[in-house]
């Protein structure tokens, strides 16, 4: 679990084929570079709801952008309250 204001990138593998592949948390001022592996010459890269067909020899880099994004936040729940509800913390009356 990472707090929303933690200033971090969380790299999470999608559908890993073994249990040794785990998320990695790095500072948000890090530039993350990727090299692609594929059996075909072209691959589909999907980032931020956009996709592009690129050659597998391309190197990708991801970094935090300089602008901030404002989101609507409802006052009825905060991060810890949401965690407590979803993970059912405190509902076992035996403790």
Secondary structure, 3 states (H helix, E strand, C coil): CCCCCCCEEEECCCCCCCCCCCCEEEECCCCEEEECCCCCCEEEEEECCEEEEEECCCEEEECCCCCCCCCCCCCCCCHHHHHHHHHCCCCCCCC
